[in-house]
Amino acid sequence: MDFSNLKYYVPSPVSNNPQTIIKDLIVYGATPAGITAAVQAKRMGLTVAIAEFGSHIGGITASGLGATDLGAKAAIGGLSREFYKKIGKYYGKEEQWTFEPKAAKHVFISWIEEHNIPVYYGQHLKEVEVKDKEINEIVMENGNTFKGAYFVDASYEGDLMAKANISYTVGRESNAIYDETYNGVRLGEPHHKFETPVDPYVIEGDKESGLLPGVTEDATIQSSQGEGDHRIQSYNFRICLTNDLENRVPFPEPPKYDSNRYLILLRYINAGVWDAMNLHIMLPNGKSDLNNYGAVSTDNIGMNYQWPEGSYQTREEIFQDHVNYNLGMLYFLSNDMRVPLHIREEVSQWGLPKDEFESTGHWPPQLYIRESRRMRSDYVMTDNNCLGETSVDDSIGLASYQMDSHHVRRVVLDGKCVNEGDVEVPISPYPISYRSIRPRADECTNLLVPVCLSSSHIAYGSIRMEPVFMIIGQSAGAAAGLAFKNKTSVQNIDYNELKKELNSADQVLQWDPAIGDDPLERMKNTFGK
């Protein structure tokens, strides 16, 4: 298997003929949010270009996340809803919420081509020139320069925002900071926990033998419940698999395979629990979207803390570690003779699809960056928004997925493995503030940040879903369009004018309980709570 192109970062030599791209709006990141921002601005008459760090379009939506993380369908409008209708057309249906990666890529490319929006790939941000609180230009590692009247940082990491010296944070706040309930350290949560005790030591029962790979610390020095720290929720790949024999490539051994990384999984299996591949949602044409499930699965817990503020080379090392961990787990489960035969046979029925990700060894090119930097603006979205305890009067769209944080670390408590950090709290749809996607006026007046928006860790766990990013991206594009039209700062646009523009674009700005599509009510009806 050729994984030579499966890279997050390859240094770019300085071009002998660097380009200067001048547009009304420059979008950094060809993520779904970046694409909808660009499309909306173009529909409003702006000239637009997208600068993409890698060689992939469509972010995680076109990189394996084919089972849409939904709260309420009725909360999804505008270009986000249009995306799922176009996916439906791809499959000969009115609307479709599960899809193959190549279907998502097809829709994103068709949008780009339809609106004649140039995308420049391999643009590694090096410098941001800010003068009088305005970004004038951004300069890439290869020497290319992008100049615009307005900018959108649609990257998963918030790199443009950071290089423009916008205030941001990384990690989990304590509950006390924003008077929250579900932030900070979370021990004892009921989901994705060890269902039976597993010894954490290399030699079972022998503390002096050291911790198994994947166990990060002894929690005798644990933080208090609800206390903040630097940690972020775990990453993985949303792995597209197939059980179609004609289209299936058996799981290859990864470039740096270490079977010891799965000893904790093996102990868990031998203790009677086999659930690592339970969240395996079928997609069209015999494919699936494999996500993390249970105590030990595809989440590479605790191995991503350096990603948000790390150098590109540091991120490349983390990226490859996640490739080796995720692919290695599948290879281990299907080949290692210590794994029970029935599990090896079950896993071996699956493989990588030949007709997906052909340039990267049939492996998804985008790591699932569930959380990175988060801007600090005049308004911070918190779990009080998610729970409906506070609201906003400048809605740019709705979020409706549960507050959802994956585990952030695996520790030792009382001689046993314990996962910490998971939160799953159902909520009703709620509005996202415009103030949360634009910086403070004393920091920058021509930048919008739809992905790494101003939010607490736990509120971000609800907002961070791809349909919502498409919603917020479109609203950012509309705000840029109005700022450009009125020759004003992103802070000074008239919200009523923005609201009118968003309503005309079929965005859903307020939730109507009469719709009957409330995920919290569904949960209550299902479980009788």
Buried (B, 14 or more C-beta within 10 A) or exposed (E): BEBEBBBBBEEBEEEEEEEEBEBBBBBBBBBBBBBBBBBBBBBBEBBBBBBBBBBBBBBBBBBBBBBBBBBBBBBBBBBBBBBBBBBBBBBEEEBBBBBBBBBBBBBBBEBBEEBEBEBBEBBBBBEBBBEEBBBBBBBBBBBBBBBBBBBBBBBBBBBBBBBBEBBBBBBBBBBEBBEBBBBBBBBEBEBBBBEEBBBBBBEEEEEEEEBBBBBBBBBEEBBEEBBBBEBBBBBBBBBBBBBBEEBBBEBBEBBEBEBEBBBBBBBBBEBEBBBBBEBBBBBBBBBBBBBBBBBBBBBBBBBBBEBBBBEBEEBBBBBBBBBBBBBBBBBBBBBEEEBBEEBBEBBBEBBBBBBBBEEBBBBBBBBBBBBBBBBBBEBBBBBBBBBEEEEBEBBBBBBBBBBBBBBBBBBBBEEEBBBBBBBBBBBBBBBBBBBBBBBBBEBBBBBBBBBBBBBBBBBBBBBBBBBBBBBBBBBBBBBBBBBBBEEBBBBEBEBEBBBEBBEEBEBBBEBEEEEEBBBBBBBEEEEEE
